[in-house]
Amino acid sequence: MSNQNQKNVKLPEAWAVPEEFRNRLGTHVGRQRMMCEDGQVLLVLHAPPMPDEDERYGRFFWRKADGTWVSDQLGEGLGSITKHIDQYDQRLGELERLEDEAKSAEDQFLILEALSPLHRAIRNMHSVLQELRKRHPEALEVINMRDQAYDLERMAELLATGTKNSLDYKIARSAEEQAVASDRMAVSSHRLNMLVAFFFPLATITTVFGMEIRSGLEKLPEPTTFMAVIGIGLLMGVFLMFFVRFRNDK
């Protein structure tokens, strides 16, 4: 988190929290963490990060000494943290749908790019709730929160693993196809080089010395002879092209 911008936030002035909480908060939200003082708890959590979002938006959840909860953005009561966790769940669901619809390696990469900060935020949130459970075992409501955070962390991990495996498969398959195509091109080049080597001496000799062997064809009408020679040459070229292509496809 040190290399990312973090939104400047502060505790609501109306909250009668221990002064220690305010003293331990800097000008930026910082990492996700828990503070305890006089039987009260303050959770500093992050809103679900969005793709290409460098800032981290902080949220405060205050557990009073009597066990009631209040947040600075999501209302009062235990449901405020439930709403917070549900937003992470919804975001993961969106990425899962995108992964199901992904067609190309670029789609897979974009999903991983969006999933990485989300997975990290969920893991840190789960760690904070686990710490809260250890420090305040009497807060039984934390058990469900912690378990939900763990489930989200597991879902994010599985989604990341599955997406990465799909991306690796696409990359490996593309590399294999390119290798096969390169091998075919090399075989084709070799065969054409053999043909050129076979006919090159004859072509050189006829070019240097010239060859005018009378066969009787020269007595035929010129347009007919010319078109016939051109047609035969084109047919032989087509036959040679298909022969080389057929051999490469085997």
C-alpha positions in Angstrom: 0.0 0.0 0.0 3.0 2.3 0.4 3.2 2.9 -3.4 -0.5 3.8 -3.7 -2.3 7.1 -3.0 -4.7 7.0 -0.1 -7.6 9.3 0.4 -7.3 11.8 3.3 -10.1 11.0 5.8 -10.7 11.5 9.5 -13.0 10.4 12.2 -16.4 12.2 12.5 -16.2 15.0 15.0 -19.5 13.8 16.6 -18.0 10.5 17.6 -17.1 10.3 21.3 -14.2 7.9 20.7 -11.2 7.7 23.0 -8.7 10.4 22.1 -6.1 7.7 21.6 -7.9 6.7 18.4 -7.7 10.2 16.9 -4.0 10.5 17.9 -3.1 7.2 16.2 -4.7 8.3 12.9 -2.5 10.2 10.4 -3.5 12.4 7.6 -4.2 9.4 5.4 -6.2 6.3 6.0 -3.2 4.0 5.9 -3.4 0.2 6.0 -6.4 -1.7 7.3 -6.1 -2.2 11.0 -7.8 -2.4 14.4 -7.5 -0.2 17.5 -8.6 -1.0 21.0 -9.0 1.3 24.0 -11.2 1.2 27.1 -13.3 -1.7 25.8 -14.0 0.1 22.5 -12.8 -0.9 19.1 -12.2 1.1 15.9 -11.8 -0.7 12.6 -10.0 1.1 9.8 -11.0 -0.7 6.6 -10.9 0.0 2.8 -13.8 0.3 0.4 -13.6 -2.3 -2.4 -10.9 -1.0 -4.9 -12.0 -0.6 -8.5 -9.9 -1.2 -11.6 -7.3 1.5 -12.4 -8.0 3.1 -9.1 -4.9 4.2 -7.3 -6.6 5.8 -4.3 -7.8 3.7 -1.3 -10.9 5.0 0.3 -11.1 4.4 4.1 -14.1 3.5 6.2 -14.4 3.6 10.0 -16.4 1.1 12.1 -16.7 1.9 15.8 -17.7 -0.7 18.3 -18.8 1.1 21.5 -18.3 -0.3 25.0 -21.9 -1.5 25.0 -21.3 -3.7 21.9 -23.2 -1.5 19.4 -21.7 -0.6 16.1 -21.7 2.5 14.0 -19.9 3.5 10.8 -19.0 6.8 9.1 -20.5 5.8 5.7 -22.8 2.8 5.9 -25.1 3.6 8.8 -25.5 2.2 12.3 -25.7 -1.3 13.7 -24.0 -4.6 12.8 -25.5 -4.4 9.3 -23.0 -1.6 8.4 -20.2 -4.1 8.3 -22.4 -6.7 6.6 -23.0 -4.1 3.8 -19.3 -3.5 3.6 -18.5 -7.2 3.2 -21.4 -7.6 0.7 -19.9 -5.0 -1.5 -16.7 -7.1 -1.8 -18.9 -10.1 -2.5 -20.7 -8.3 -5.3 -17.4 -7.2 -6.8 -16.1 -10.7 -6.8 -19.3 -11.9 -8.5 -18.8 -9.4 -11.3 -15.3 -10.6 -11.9 -16.4 -14.2 -11.9 -19.0 -13.4 -14.6 -16.3 -11.6 -16.6 -14.1 -14.7 -16.3 -16.8 -16.9 -17.6 -17.3 -14.6 -20.6 -13.6 -14.1 -21.3 -12.6 -15.0 -24.8 -9.0 -13.9 -25.2 -5.8 -13.7 -23.2 -6.2 -9.9 -22.9 -9.6 -10.5 -21.2 -8.0 -12.8 -18.7 -5.2 -10.3 -18.0 -7.6 -7.5 -17.3 -9.5 -9.7 -14.8 -6.3 -10.5 -13.0 -5.3 -6.9 -12.9 -8.6 -6.0 -11.3 -8.6 -9.0 -9.0 -5.1 -8.5 -7.5 -5.9 -5.4 -5.4 -9.3 -6.8 -4.5 -7.8 -10.0 -3.3 -5.2 -8.2 -1.2 -7.8 -5.9 0.4 -10.0 -9.0 1.3 -7.0 -10.8 2.8 -6.1 -7.8 5.0 -9.7 -7.3 6.0 -9.9 -11.0 7.1 -6.7 -10.5 9.1 -8.2 -7.5 10.9 -11.4 -9.4 11.8 -9.4 -12.4 12.9 -7.4 -10.2 15.2 -10.6 -8.6 16.5 -12.0 -12.0 17.3 -8.9 -13.0 19.3 -8.7 -9.7 21.2 -12.5 -9.6 22.0 -13.8 -13.2 22.3 -17.0 -11.8 23.9 -17.9 -10.1 20.6 -19.7 -13.2 19.2 -21.1 -11.2 16.2 -17.5 -11.0 14.9 -17.5 -14.8 14.2 -19.9 -14.4 11.2 -18.0 -11.4 9.9 -14.7 -13.2 10.1 -16.1 -16.4 8.4 -17.6 -14.3 5.6 -14.3 -12.5 5.0 -12.5 -15.9 4.9 -15.0 -17.2 2.4 -14.4 -14.2 0.2 -10.7 -14.6 0.5 -11.0 -18.2 -0.6 -13.2 -17.3 -3.5 -10.8 -14.6 -4.6 -7.9 -17.0 -4.4 -9.7 -19.7 -6.4 -10.7 -17.1 -9.0 -7.2 -15.8 -9.3 -5.8 -19.3 -9.7 -8.4 -20.4 -12.3 -7.9 -17.2 -14.3 -4.2 -17.5 -14.2 -4.3 -21.1 -15.3 -6.6 -20.2 -18.2 -4.3 -17.4 -19.2 -1.2 -19.7 -19.1 -3.1 -22.3 -21.2 -4.0 -19.7 -23.8 -0.4 -18.4 -23.9 1.0 -21.9 -24.2 -1.4 -22.9 -26.9 -0.6 -19.8 -28.9 3.1 -20.5 -28.6 2.5 -24.0 -29.7 0.5 -22.9 -32.7 3.2 -20.4 -33.7 5.9 -23.1 -33.3 3.9 -25.4 -35.6 3.4 -22.6 -38.2 7.1 -21.8 -38.0 8.0 -25.4 -38.6 5.7 -25.6 -41.6 7.2 -22.4 -43.0 10.7 -23.9 -42.6 9.7 -27.1 -44.4 8.1 -25.1 -47.2 11.2 -22.9 -47.5 13.4 -25.9 -47.7 11.4 -27.6 -50.4 11.2 -24.4 -52.5 15.0 -24.0 -52.0 15.5 -27.6 -53.3 13.4 -26.8 -56.4 15.3 -23.6 -57.0 18.6 -25.4 -56.6 17.4 -28.1 -59.0 16.4 -25.7 -61.8 19.0 -22.9 -61.2 21.9 -24.4 -63.2 19.6 -25.0 -66.2 18.1 -21.5 -66.0 21.6 -20.1 -65.8 22.9 -22.0 -68.8 19.9 -21.1 -70.9 20.3 -17.4 -69.9 24.0 -17.2 -70.7 24.1 -19.2 -73.9 20.5 -19.0 -75.1 18.6 -22.0 -76.4 16.6 -21.9 -79.6 15.8 -25.5 -80.3 13.3 -25.9 -83.1 10.5 -28.2 -82.1 7.9 -27.3 -84.7 5.8 -25.2 -82.2 7.3 -22.1 -83.6 5.3 -22.6 -86.8 2.0 -22.5 -85.0 0.1 -19.2 -84.8 1.9 -17.0 -82.3 -1.1 -16.1 -80.1 -2.1 -19.7 -79.7 1.4 -20.9 -78.8 2.0 -18.0 -76.4 -1.3 -18.6 -74.6 -0.7 -22.3 -74.4 2.7 -21.9 -72.9 1.4 -19.4 -70.4 -1.6 -21.7 -69.5 0.7 -24.7 -69.0 3.1 -22.7 -66.8 0.2 -21.4 -64.6 -1.3 -24.9 -64.2 2.1 -26.3 -63.2 2.5 -23.5 -60.7 -0.9 -24.2 -59.2 -0.1 -27.9 -59.0 3.2 -27.2 -57.3 1.6 -24.8 -54.8 -1.0 -27.3 -53.8 1.5 -30.1 -53.6 3.7 -28.2 -51.3 0.7 -27.1 -49.1 -0.6 -30.6 -49.0 2.7 -32.0 -47.8 2.9 -29.3 -45.1 -0.5 -30.1 -43.7 0.4 -33.7 -43.0 
